[in-house]
Amino acid sequence: MEERHQFIIETIKEAGELIFSLREEKFEIFSKNQDTRNLVTSVDLAVNDFLFRKIHSLYPNETILSEETKNQSTNPDSFWSIDPIDGTSNFARGIPHFATCITYVEKEEPVAGAVFSPTTNELFSFQKGKGAFLNNKKIKVSEISKLSDAYVLLHIGRKESLREWGINLQRKFLSSAKKNINLGSSSLDLCFLATGRVDAVIYGTLTTKDVAVAVAMVREAGEKFIIWMVTQFC
């Protein structure tokens, strides 16, 4: 697994360089499925193609799942999961909170992966059983357990069925939490949880495969404490 981990690190850094170079050019912004709030840019698509080529150059017969690739009908228990730009809406508006995600899932469990924020040059990574790291330094979750001391990231999402739940939770946090914010990149939000920058992350909806790497990162950094803490907060 060490070989895959090193490959992920090298590849994700190259993807960050590509994002920066393409960002300097004029890029296009599209809507997915005629939903004007669900964006994809030509940079997402270019980085997606780069990641497919790079992975298949070394692992030609392995499945890659990506948010930006249609008609992925296969459902293997081992695969690569990528998100070229997690936080596309931020990227499209010049907000520097976005990241590239790569993880390798083996027998339905993430075993190695990374999240790279090219703007801050921060590389979050993990290997199963070996811990989570930020730029090669081991990280762990916050020890804060009181809501009054907590920085909470809450993203309700757009599902109508979750609005009442989300609004009620927002009221709770506005009156009780130290800070209540929404940054707009689920993978980076979870990496901030893993490194103790925030104390709880709550999303109404998440695409699990897209954030598999970040979920695994939180596990390696101390998941049991975080699950207990979020339960207490709610």
C-alpha positions, 0 to 999 in steps of 0.5 A, a space after each residue: 500500500 505504500 506504493 499507492 500512497 506515494 503515487 497518490 501524493 505525487 499525482 495530487 500535487 501535479 493536479 494542484 499545479 494543473 489547477 493553478 495553470 488553468 486558473 490563469 486562463 479563461 475557463 468555462 463554467 457550466 451547470 449540471 443537469 440544468 441545475 444552476 446551483 450545481 456547477 462544473 468548470 472546464 478546469 474540473 473536466 481537464 483535471 478529471 481527465 488528467 487523473 484518469 490518465 495518470 492512474 490508468 498509466 500505472 493501474 490500467 485495469 482498475 476502476 475509477 469513480 468520479 463525480 465528473 464522469 457519467 455512466 459509471 454503472 459498475 459497483 466494484 468493492 475495490 476502486 479509485 475515487 477522485 474529485 478533481 475540484 471539491 468546492 467548485 462553486 468556491 473555485 469558480 468565484 475565486 474563493 480559495 477554499 477548494 481541494 483535489 481528492 484521491 483515495 484508493 478503496 479496497 474491499 469497500 474500505 478506504 486504505 490510502 488517500 489524500 486531499 490537497 489544497 493548492 491555494 494553501 499548499 496543504 496536503 492532508 493524507 492517510 494510510 489505514 492504521 498508520 494515522 492521518 497527516 498534514 504535510 507529513 506531520 501527524 494530526 489528531 482531532 480536537 479535545 473540545 467537548 462543550 458546544 459553547 467552546 466549539 467551532 461548528 461547520 454546518 451545511 444543510 444542503 438543498 434537499 427540501 426534506 432537510 430544511 426544517 431539520 437544518 434550520 432548527 439545528 442552525 438556531 441551536 448552534 447560533 445560540 450555543 456554539 462559539 462559531 457556526 460557519 459554512 465553508 463550502 468544501 466537504 473534503 476540506 471541512 472534514 480535514 479541518 475536523 481531523 486536524 482539530 481546526 474545527 470541532 464538529 462537521 455536520 452535513 445534510 447530505 454527502 456523496 460518500 465516495 467523493 469524501 471517502 478519503 476525508 472520512 477515513 482521515 477523521 477515523 485515523 485522527 480519532 473518529 470515536 471521540 468525534 462521533 460522541 461529541 457530535 452526538 452530544 452536540 445534537 
